[in-house]
Amino acid sequence: MNLAQFIKEQRNRVKLTQQELAEKAGVGLRFVRELEQGKDTLRLDKVNQVLQLFGCTLAPQSLNQVN
């Protein structure tokens, strides 16, 4: 599951419209629409504002690389 699908599923699970989610997260409706559409370039701080409503956060993760 990608981030766009996760956000949309979580929003639908708690029965919020995109507008309601935007208001609760303190972001614009356009941002929520672009987030759910999988836009490639989004501000991480705003993504985390939305994710925090669902008890989640997005952060860098180390990848194990073979030298």
DAMOUR-V777775 format. One record per residue. N is the residue number from 1. PHI is phi as a letter, one per 20 degrees, with the letter a starting at -180 (NA if undefined). Layout:
# DAMOUR-V777775
n | phi
N | PHI
N | PHI
This chain:
# DAMOUR-V777775
n | phi
1 | NA
2 | e
3 | f
4 | g
5 | f
6 | g
7 | f
8 | f
9 | f
10 | f
11 | f
12 | f
13 | f
14 | e
15 | l
16 | d
17 | f
18 | g
19 | f
20 | f
21 | f
22 | g
23 | f
24 | f
25 | e
26 | m
27 | c
28 | e
29 | g
30 | g
31 | f
32 | f
33 | f
34 | f
35 | f
36 | f
37 | e
38 | n
39 | g
40 | f
41 | d
42 | c
43 | f
44 | f
45 | f
46 | f
47 | g
48 | f
49 | f
50 | f
51 | f
52 | f
53 | f
54 | d
55 | m
56 | c
57 | b
58 | d
59 | b
60 | f
61 | c
62 | f
63 | d
64 | f
65 | d
66 | e
67 | e
